[in-house]
Amino acid sequence: METSGERPQAVEEKESELMRSLTLGIVGDLGRLLKEQGLGQKSIKIIEALVFAMFVVTETYTSAKEGLETAHEGLDRFHEDMIEYIFKEYFYKTAKAKDMQEVEARFQELNQLINERYQEYRQDFYEDYHDKQMSFHRTFTSLTNRLLPEPLPEGEEKDRLVSVFSVKLAHFWSGCLSSFQSPEPSQPEGG
């Protein structure tokens, strides 16, 4: 049987659906975490939470696929689906555009926002990952500075929140990685 080298569209759709589900799950868990830690009364920017969750899913997917080359098709579909979801749920419903030019401008703004945040989160995450302190202080600060209306003041309370966030981020990371692991082929009986 010959293959064209292209992945079946159904596989990409299933992967995208899984990544979207993981993203929305992370956003929900992040919201619960903030509420449990006493930050529930503050309004959060849901777009920022979605972009951060997309970042975590993208990085774990790329890691599970052992690089961007093997991950790019699935990621392309996932990002297209998420941008469409964000656009419909948060931009289109809340602020009606006057014309298609305005719609296109907002779409480009969203793409630019996602790209900028990914770069920022990626840099902070990998600096934290290689830091000997075993916390994700830079990542937490970057996220909360974007997510919350006011930056959190430095001190014991923020350090406590960084610790709780670091554990949750490790949970997100391992959960996403395990979701992307392909099951081992079953061994024949007696073999």
C-alpha positions as CSV (number, residue, x, y, z in Angstrom):
1,M,0.0,0.0,0.0
2,E,1.4,3.4,-1.0
3,T,1.0,6.5,1.0
4,S,1.3,10.0,-0.1
5,G,3.3,11.0,3.0
6,E,0.4,13.1,4.2
7,R,-1.4,12.4,7.4
8,P,-5.0,11.6,7.2
9,Q,-7.2,14.5,8.1
10,A,-9.2,12.5,10.6
11,V,-6.0,12.0,12.7
12,E,-5.3,15.7,12.7
13,E,-8.8,16.5,13.7
14,K,-8.7,14.0,16.6
15,E,-5.3,15.4,17.7
16,S,-6.6,19.0,17.5
17,E,-9.7,18.0,19.4
18,L,-7.5,16.4,22.1
19,M,-5.3,19.5,22.3
20,R,-8.3,21.8,22.5
21,S,-9.8,19.7,25.3
22,L,-6.5,19.8,27.2
23,T,-6.3,23.6,26.6
24,L,-9.7,24.2,28.0
25,G,-9.1,21.9,30.9
26,I,-5.9,23.8,31.8
27,V,-7.8,27.1,31.7
28,G,-10.5,25.6,34.0
29,D,-7.8,24.3,36.4
30,L,-6.0,27.5,36.3
31,G,-9.2,29.4,37.2
32,R,-9.8,27.0,40.1
33,L,-6.3,27.4,41.3
34,L,-6.5,31.2,41.3
35,K,-9.8,31.0,43.2
36,E,-8.5,28.5,45.7
37,Q,-5.5,30.7,46.3
38,G,-7.6,33.8,47.1
39,L,-7.3,35.4,43.7
40,G,-10.9,34.5,42.7
41,Q,-12.2,38.0,43.3
42,K,-9.9,39.5,40.7
43,S,-11.0,39.6,37.2
44,I,-8.8,37.6,34.8
45,K,-8.2,38.1,31.1
46,I,-9.5,34.8,29.6
47,I,-7.6,35.3,26.4
48,E,-4.4,35.3,28.3
49,A,-5.4,32.2,30.1
50,L,-6.2,30.5,26.8
51,V,-2.9,31.6,25.2
52,F,-0.9,30.3,28.2
53,A,-2.8,27.0,28.1
54,M,-2.2,26.8,24.3
55,F,1.5,27.4,25.0
56,V,1.7,24.5,27.5
57,V,-0.2,22.1,25.1
58,T,2.0,23.2,22.1
59,E,5.3,22.7,24.0
60,T,4.3,19.3,25.4
61,Y,3.0,18.1,22.0
62,T,6.2,19.2,20.3
63,S,8.2,17.4,23.0
64,A,6.1,14.2,22.7
65,K,6.5,14.3,18.9
66,E,10.3,14.8,19.4
67,G,10.5,18.1,17.5
68,L,8.6,20.6,15.5
69,E,9.2,18.8,12.2
70,T,7.0,15.9,13.2
71,A,4.6,18.1,15.2
72,H,3.9,21.0,12.8
73,E,0.9,19.4,10.9
74,G,-1.0,18.7,14.1
75,L,0.0,22.0,15.6
76,D,-1.1,23.9,12.5
77,R,-4.6,22.4,12.8
78,F,-4.8,22.9,16.5
79,H,-3.8,26.6,16.2
80,E,-6.3,27.2,13.4
81,D,-9.0,25.6,15.4
82,M,-8.1,27.5,18.6
83,I,-7.9,30.8,16.8
84,E,-11.3,30.2,15.3
85,Y,-12.7,29.3,18.7
86,I,-11.2,32.3,20.4
87,F,-12.3,34.6,17.7
88,K,-15.8,33.3,17.7
89,E,-16.2,33.0,21.4
90,Y,-14.5,36.2,22.6
91,F,-14.1,38.6,19.7
92,Y,-17.0,38.1,17.4
93,K,-19.7,37.7,20.1
94,T,-18.6,40.6,22.3
95,A,-17.6,43.3,19.8
96,K,-19.3,43.2,16.4
97,A,-17.0,44.3,13.6
98,K,-18.1,47.0,11.2
99,D,-16.6,45.4,8.2
100,M,-14.4,42.6,7.0
101,Q,-11.3,44.8,7.1
102,E,-11.9,45.2,10.9
103,V,-12.4,41.5,11.2
104,E,-9.1,40.8,9.4
105,A,-7.3,43.4,11.6
106,R,-8.6,41.7,14.8
107,F,-7.6,38.3,13.5
108,Q,-4.1,39.5,12.8
109,E,-3.9,41.1,16.2
110,L,-4.9,37.8,17.8
111,N,-2.2,35.9,15.8
112,Q,0.4,38.5,16.8
113,L,-0.6,38.3,20.5
114,I,-0.3,34.5,20.4
115,N,3.1,34.6,18.8
116,E,4.4,37.3,21.2
117,R,3.2,35.4,24.3
118,Y,4.5,32.1,23.1
119,Q,8.0,33.6,22.7
120,E,7.7,35.2,26.2
121,Y,6.4,32.1,27.9
122,R,8.9,29.9,26.1
123,Q,11.9,32.0,27.2
124,D,10.6,32.3,30.8
125,F,9.7,28.6,31.0
126,Y,13.1,27.3,29.8
127,E,15.0,29.8,32.0
128,D,12.9,28.5,35.0
129,Y,13.4,24.9,33.9
130,H,17.2,25.3,33.9
131,D,17.2,27.3,37.2
132,K,18.4,25.3,40.2
133,Q,15.7,26.8,42.4
134,M,13.2,24.4,41.0
135,S,10.4,26.9,40.8
136,F,8.6,28.6,37.9
137,H,8.9,32.1,39.2
138,R,9.5,33.8,35.9
139,T,6.7,31.9,34.2
140,F,4.3,32.6,37.0
141,T,5.2,36.3,37.0
142,S,4.9,36.6,33.3
143,L,1.5,34.8,33.3
144,T,0.0,36.7,36.2
145,N,1.2,40.1,35.0
146,R,-0.8,39.5,31.8
147,L,-3.7,37.6,33.4
148,L,-4.5,39.8,36.4
149,P,-5.4,43.5,36.3
150,E,-2.5,44.4,38.7
151,P,0.9,42.7,39.1
152,L,1.2,40.7,42.4
153,P,3.6,42.3,44.9
154,E,6.9,40.4,45.6
155,G,7.0,38.7,49.0
156,E,6.0,35.6,50.9
157,E,2.5,35.4,49.5
158,K,3.8,35.5,45.9
159,D,6.5,33.0,46.8
160,R,3.8,30.7,48.1
161,L,1.7,31.1,45.0
162,V,4.8,30.4,42.8
163,S,5.3,27.2,44.7
164,V,1.6,26.1,44.2
165,F,1.7,27.2,40.6
166,S,5.0,25.2,40.0
167,V,3.4,22.0,41.2
168,K,0.3,22.7,39.0
169,L,2.4,23.4,36.0
170,A,4.3,20.1,36.4
171,H,0.9,18.4,36.6
172,F,-0.3,20.1,33.4
173,W,3.0,19.2,31.7
174,S,2.9,15.5,32.7
175,G,-0.8,15.2,31.9
176,C,-0.4,16.6,28.5
177,L,2.7,14.5,27.7
178,S,0.9,11.3,28.8
179,S,-2.1,12.3,26.6
180,F,0.2,12.5,23.6
181,Q,2.1,9.3,24.1
182,S,1.1,6.7,21.6
183,P,0.1,3.4,23.2
184,E,2.6,0.6,23.0
185,P,1.7,-2.1,20.5
186,S,0.2,-5.0,22.2
187,Q,2.4,-8.2,22.5
188,P,0.9,-11.4,21.1
189,E,0.1,-13.9,23.7
190,G,2.8,-16.3,24.6
191,G,5.4,-14.1,22.9
